[in-house]
């Protein structure tokens, strides 16, 4: 390997990244993804527009209404309308759910007769509906207990690791896993395909520059630039989204560096099969966003996947990195957990394999 | 020194070039002559070791059969691929390019040598300018001196002069010529300009993926002198072009000194190809005296002025050639005439009508035929489907459409290709079929943008013959752009643009009277230099 050649190429790449303003993309895109998605994705449902029709009008029903009005989860309105009118409110998207407390509710309850409550939830978004259902049940159980109604059992629930059950704590690390898969891959692919599209690739093809020199020159800039991003994204997570960081920063940093290499490896493979920047961009986004989002465990726990999706999730490197990320942020087991060690080595394997395949497939000739 | 043995280059399903063999000694310039797709670039890519090939190449005792084996000769080689400054990075300055190429080619900095190169290319004062801000000619010259920087022993230049203004072209040649003598290099140079062939030591003539003739320019011309006659005649058994007629059978005409392009004609005749005869019926057309009148047309792109107050008049029944290098403003000008670009300044009259808005153009659309650069055909549709589509756009009835397709495909000789896809056809066929698409709706004026670029000699000759016939019999006025200065010969009048400004506007006849004995290339260089 000739160091002078690599240095010359590197200098050119950095000048080009700077003057073509691609550098903005390098830092802006990951930050934007984390910030926008971080604020945008919410698993918990708050301020759902709730209509309560109180036909009982007793102390108990008043208390229930108060219980609903005092949480952030419901924006409660008490209306005296018919069932059909309430239904219309949901259809017109003026309410998300309505609750009917029937006549004689308190009386039935006190006399241990079957007391029923009607809850109608807009089910167009199943996830929101089931969440709301849980909330509503919770409020009622709580209320009954306070009033001395015997509930045959009691759940003593406590969440570990994300004690406050904040959405951000779960989502932000997942988003870091997503962006760090997409962004370095795009830049790596573009840096190579750009030369193919412009014709400057001939400088590599027809000169004594070796494949290894070219690869180092092309892949080092995205690696260095995105290494800084691991710090930036860490700061965003901890200071803007207040995600606790309980584990080892070293684990976070090392795992992220390896993960960047994986992403760059994907970009390299894309650059080999494409010859236009647009195609390279679309293809990279396509093959990184889907595993980065669906099979990463952000939206759906991997353990609840079955069949094909379970296998697919294990095929993509995202799952392993996210596991380590969650450990670094929330669990803090570090390398004491054999699973973390295993996943760490799986990541190293991915990185090495991608780079190896990429350098084998890269040809110093026209197609 | 360089020996190429039976080299064949294949792409997925087509053969780029078949069985090329030749030898070259140091100090020699080998010229590759031929049209786009004739096999010149394929051969160069094989020799430069950037494309897989069959056969064997030996350079200075090193034998190679593949790009991988060619690695060992790459330190001695420079390739300048086809395209204006293709190897340049737009965001790097001239100086930074030198630094980059010096380092990747691992040459020691030789200040004197670099200064000489920069001076030769006239770039010494522009060292801090970004490559993206250089003109086409300057880009080509920079690419060339960068190729010379590592002092290669084998210099491969793929159409270094295509589309470059005549002065830069001459300078490019001076640089190469000076070099090969001093440094004893082998230079392989392809060109689309026949005049440049004279400057080469040896020529390889490419046609349809094969070398059809080789030798010195004089030898090649000598070889066809028995078939070359003066004047132009119309017959199936001979080709006429450039005031020469080529025929295998003896003709009752005076013999003439042959031109190099004649080799292509004679070769075609030997292969049994027939000249396309074209006879059109006379048509009457009443037209205003002046078909197109542009006064001070100006187009700006940001701070760049593509066309700077250009006046132009296309008279009825005239072929007007709009000439200039790439980037001179020809296409931009034509797009303003067509309303594809808004006009920034100036006035435009089409068929006697002042054009101010889009509505003004609507009723004229049916009178204007347009053929765009690189022909703008639909690649996924067959020739026939393309024609049907364009006929529908012009509201032709199905019956009319059928008749027109039949008529034009017979007339222009592409009937047997009707069911083929444009991308599978030679450029020359696409060119004729695009012309017939432009003629479908019987326009009275034709705008043709670079219709002859990259097309082989015979197709070009045929095309010009068609144009003159269309003009004479159908009274259609034609505005045509080209970067081949020599094609001025076939126009009635020429306008030459240089970086957006008009430098020539005269009748061809008068130009010849003014500069007796000079070729158009030479005449325009005088204007370019401002000495005429």
Interface residues (C-beta under 8 A of the other chain):
Chain A: X2 X4 X5 X7 X8 X9 X11 X12 X15 X16 X19 X20 X198 X199 X200 X202 X203 X205 X206 X207 X208 X209 X363 X364 X365 X366
Chain B: X45 X48 X49 X50 X51 X52 X67 X68 X71 X74 X75 X77 X78 X79 X81 X83 X86 X87 X88 X89 X90 X91 X92 X96 X99 X100 X101 X102 X103 X104 X105 X106 X130
